Amino acid sequence: MFKALTDPFHYPKIKIIPVKKSGEIGKKPESIALTLSRVWTYMGDGKVMLLIVLILVAVSCALGLLGPFLLGKAIDAYIVNQQADKFGFMLLVLGIIYLFYSVSLFLQNYWIIGISQTTVYKLRADLFEQLHKLPISFFDKRQQGELMSRITNDMENISSTLNSSIIQICSSILTLIGTVSIMLWLSPLLTLLTFMIIPFMFLCMKWITKRTGPLFKQQQKYLGELNGFIEETISGQSIVKTFSLEEKMIEELNEKNIAYKNTGYWAQVYSGYIPKVMNMLNNISFALIVGIGGLIILKSNAITIGIIVIFVEYSRQFTRPLNDLSNQFNTLLSAIAGADRVFEILDEQQEAMDEKAARNIQSIKGEIKFKNVSFAYSDTALILDAISFTVNPGETLALVGPTGAGKTTVIQLITRFYDITEGLIEIDGKDISTIKRDSLRSHIGFVLQDTYLFEGTVRDNIRYGRLSAEDENIIEAAKMANAHHFILKLENGYDTILRTDGNGISQGQKQLLSIARAMLADPAILVLDEATSSIDTVTELKIQEALDRLMAGRTCFVVAHRLNTIRNADKILVMKNGSIIEEGSHEQLLKQKGFYYDLNLSRINGQ
């Protein structure tokens, strides 16, 4: 590896992995023009300011070309003819030209920063909004860190490119056109000598960009994967330490880090060849102009010393924009790779729109019926196979079964995180598809095994259940959830700042805050996913007491992994392989001596 990083002629083969195409809705841009046109739509009012910037770019290019031209003419008129007294006036004129040149450069750079920041602000806002409109299935298939990379690293890549590339590309093109035009007017022969480097330049750039384009795209891909792995590892650090997997995680990180390092290394190495090649060709051009131009002056006086001075300066200005264009093209490729990843998310199919007949509901009694409901994730086998059951208002239904039986899927169908494949789900006698998703979910509360708390005060985390709640309502909900006592013991009580995901308080305290949040929401339907697991006995009693208050009078779904938490359920559904194999109360199922009986017996024997 060390040899590969020090000797550019002994490098490992880099396998170029093509970037996946975007979702079915909206075709991903396949060219720079299409991607830039999409970015252009985000400029809005900045388009007028961008036009002003481009005018300033044209002015600065004109002034930049005028300076060397006047200097060459001044040499022929005043220095060669020994009229030094008039040369001072020309220096004043040149000073004014370069002053305005500097001012125009300052203004165009100042304004383009505002344009680029506004554009990226809108793009980032749309991306974040889009993430909230995507279905749960989208997030189930992706790493959080990889998505974070798109909204941070890729956005920053676009921003930095907009800040510099627009001006550089326009300036380079205008400078190139102006330079070539004046050079042809002054001396076609010297212009031809300057043009001799173009074929070599074209071949070199083609060889370089053929390699840098895929490498920059793959670099962005590896960066997303690296960020995703790091984010997951940090979030699951307790699991890593529990199973002593530190070395394995470090090894996996090294693999991903090496892949990112190698790709980034060769992307930068190849793109770094550009200034070296351009500098070499520029020096060759300089030598040809001075050498052959000097011979022409000595033999025929067809040109003047001033023209050679102009050509020397213009030859630099001729290769500089070509150099800038080449460098910016690589930068642009990197930004295009980031923009494609952003637009790939924006093109993803959003969560299905509510049906035209869908309406808001003001209240729910809580009667829920599944009628021959089947469900499958896209092309996979059926997860639920024609299940039917009824839950009456105020009843508690427990879902029991091995992993993969379909318990969580039932909950996801009730909340319409996924839509059923076949059958019918009714709430209070209404087809669930006739109820707007937001309205439906506003009547459903969750207390999950893995409680998530946001960075903010305890008060704000409870208020998340109902944003319009007053402080008195929050305190009352905390008392009902048995959380008020421990909250008052915190450093600043309800104003204590919790770190991300509630780090700093115990798992049991997190659950109590989660129950308080659900209390405040006052849902008609409640979903409990083993809310008392991994909790000490004393805290479990407090949580169970709070849950009993929360469940009173509500239709409840309990996803159970421990059978002792569902003894008092009105009805228990025993699920296996997507089907309901047993149904009844705890006592009824034990009398049947079937699958549930065996589960209960194995639990007792395992104690």
C-alpha positions, 0 to 999 in steps of 0.5 A, a space after each residue: 500500500 505504501 508503494 502505491 501511495 508513493 509511486 504513481 506508476 505502481 497503483 492498485 486497480 480501482 474498480 469503478 462501481 457505477 452509480 445507481 439510477 434514481 427512483 422511478 419518478 423522475 429520471 436522474 440527470 445523465 449529463 452536466 447540462 441537465 443537472 445544471 438546469 435543475 440547479 438553475 431552477 433553484 436560483 429564483 430571484 438570484 437569476 437577475 443578480 447572476 446576470 449582473 455578475 456575468 456582466 461584471 465578469 465580461 467587464 473584468 475580462 475586457 479590462 484584463 485583456 485591455 491592460 496587456 494590450 495597452 502595455 505592449 502598445 506603450 512599449 512600442 510607442 514610448 520605450 522603443 521610441 525613447 519617449 519616456 516622458 509620455 510613459 507616465 500617463 500610460 502607467 496612470 491609465 493602466 493603474 485606473 484600468 486595473 483598479 476597476 478590474 479589481 473592483 469588478 472582481 470583488 463585486 462579482 465574488 461578493 454577489 455570487 456568494 449570496 446567490 450560491 448560498 440562497 440556492 443551496 438554502 432552497 435546495 437543502 430545504 426542499 431535500 429536508 422537506 422531501 425526506 419528511 414526505 417519503 414513506 417508511 419503506 424508504 428509510 428501512 432500506 438506507 443508512 441514516 449516516 448515508 442520508 446525512 451525507 447527502 444533506 451535508 457533504 453533498 450540499 456543501 460540495 454544490 455550494 463550494 462549486 457554485 461559489 467558484 465555478 460559475 465565475 471561473 467558467 464564464 471568465 475563462 470562456 470570455 477570456 479565451 475568446 477575447 484573447 484568441 481574437 486579439 492574437 489573430 488580429 495582431 499576428 496570425 503566425 504567432 497565434 498559430 504557434 500558440 495553438 500548437 499546444 492545443 492538440 496535446 492539451 486536448 489529449 492530456 485532458 481527455 486522458 485525465 478526465 476519463 479517470 477523474 469523472 468516475 473516481 469523483 462519483 465513487 468518492 462521494 459514494 464511499 463517503 456516504 457509506 463511511 458516514 453511514 457506518 460511523 453514525 451507526 457505530 456511534 449510535 450502537 456503541 453500547 451494543 458494540 461494547 457489550 459484545 466486545 466487537 470493537 476490533 471488528 468495527 475498527 477493522 470494518 471502518 479501516 476497509 471503508 476508510 481505505 476504499 475512500 482514501 484510495 479513491 480520493 487519492 487517485 481522484 486528486 492525483 489525476 486531477 493534480 496532473 492538470 496544472 502540471 501539464 498546463 504549466 509545461 505546455 505554457 512554458 513550451 508556448 512561451 519559448 516558441 513565441 519568444 524564440 520565433 518572434 525574436 527571429 522574425 524581428 531580426 530578419 524582417 521586422 514584421 512584428 514589434 517588440 511590443 507585440 511579442 510582449 502582448 503575445 507573451 502575456 496573452 499566451 499565458 492568458 490563453 493557457 490560463 483559462 484552458 487550465 481553469 476550465 480543466 480544473 473547474 471541469 473536475 470540480 464540476 464533476 465532483 459537484 455533479 456527483 453530489 447534485 445527482 445524489 441530492 436529486 436522486 432523493 428528490 426524485 424518489 416517490 413520495 408517500 402515496 397521496 391520500 385518495 380523493 375521497 379521503 377526509 379528516 376525522 374529528 374523533 375515533 371510537 376505536 373499533 378496528 377490523 381486519 378483513 382478509 388482509 394480505 400484505 407483501 413488501 414489493 416483490 417479496 413473499 406475503 408477510 401477512 396472509 389473509 388475516 381477519 380479526 376485530 378489536 372493539 372500542 376500549 379493548 386491548 389486543 396483544 400480538 404474540 409470535 416468533 420474530 418475522 410472524 408479522 406483528 409489527 407489520 399489523 401495526 404499520 398497516 393500521 398507521 398506513 406506513 404501508 398500504 395493504 396488498 389485498 383485503 380491507 381495514 376498517 376503523 369505526 366502520 370506515 375503510 381506512 383508505 377513506 381517512 387522511 393519513 395525517 388525521 388517522 395518525 393524529 389519533 394513534 399514540 406510540 410507546 415503543 421499546 426504543 424511546 427517542 428523545 430530541 435534544 432540548 428541554 424535558 418540557 419540550 420533549 413532552 410537548 412533542 405529543 401536542 405542540 399547543 399544550 400549556 405548561 400545566 397540561 405538560 406537568 399533569 401528563 408527567 404526573 399521570 406517567 409517574 415522571 414528575 417526581 424524577 423530573 423535579 430531581 433533575 438539575 433544572 427540572 422541566 427546563 433541563 436540557 436533554 442531549 440527543 436521544 436522551 443521553 444522561 437519563 436512564 432507559 426507564 426515565 426515557 420510557 416515563 417521558 415517552 408515556 407522558 408524551 403519549 398522555 399529552 397526545 391523548 390518542 384514541 388508539 394506543 400502540 405498545 411495543 414491549 415498553 417495559 423490556 430491559 427495565 429494572 423491577 422497581 421502574 417497571 412497576 412505575 411504568 406499568 402503573 403509568 401504562 395502566 392509566 394510559 391504556 384505560 378506555 383506549 383501544 390498545 395494541 400490544 406487541 409482546 415479546 414477554 408473555 407476562 405483560 399480556 395476561 390481562 389483554 382482552 384478546 391475544 392473537 398468536 401469529 406465525 408465518 403471517 397467519 393467525 394460528 390461535 386467538 383468545 384470552 390468556 386462559 382460553 389459549 392455555 386451555 387449548 394447549 397449542 402454540 401459545 401454551 408451549 410458549 408459556 411453558 417454555 417461558 416458565 421452564 426458562 426462569 
